[in-house]
Amino acid sequence: MGNEESSKSSFWANLFKPSAVKSELEEVLLSMPPFRDLSNAHLKSIIKLMHNRVYIPNEMIFHQGDPGTGLYIIISGKVVIKQDETGNTWELAKLGRGDFFGELALLDNEVRSASAFAIEETQIAVIFKPELDNFISNFPKEGSKILKGIAQIIAIRLRTLNQDYFQLYKKSKTN
C-alpha cells in the first residue's frame, strides 16, 4: 500500500487537524445579530440545541393560531409568511437564507399570528423556547447578547412597519 492510497482515505485526511470549514448553519448564525457576538464555544453550544429540518415546496412550517414554540432560521431556501383573516389570505413577507421568523415565541407565550410555508425546498434550523431559556439561565451574559440581537431585529421590523403605516395614512388623507 503506497502513499497515494492512504492520502485518498478520508480516515487519514483530517484525523489530526480541525476542519477549517464552517458549517452552513454556523455561517448563517454568525451573520445574524442575535448570534454574531457569541464566543465560539457558546455558538457551538447553541448549534447543539438546534433541530434541523428540510421542508418541501408548499409544506406548512407552522399554522396561524398554533402555539409559538421556537425561533426558525433559514439555512437555505425560501419561506413565505401569510396571514388569514375572514377568508382572505395576505402575504406578509418572503424570507430567504439568513432570515429568521417566529422570534416573538421566544418572548411571549402567544399563538402564532401568521402561517409559514416553504416556497421551495428549504432547510431550517429551529431553537425551541425551553432550550433557549435553559441556555440563557446557564449563560446569562451570552443569553443577553442573543435577546439584544432579537430585540434589534424586532425594532427594525417595527420601524419599517411604522413607516409603511405612515405612508398608507398619508395616502389615505390625500385621496
Secondary structure, DSSP 8 states (H G I E B T S, - for coil): --HHHHHH-HHHHTSSS------HHHHHHHTSTTTTTS-HHHHHHHHHH-EEEEE-TT-EEE-TTSB--EEEEEEES-EEEEEEETTEEEEEEEE-TT-EE-GGGGT---B-SSEEEESSSEEEEEEEHHHHHHHHHH-HHHHHHHHHHHHHHHHHHHHHHHHHHHHHHHHHHH-
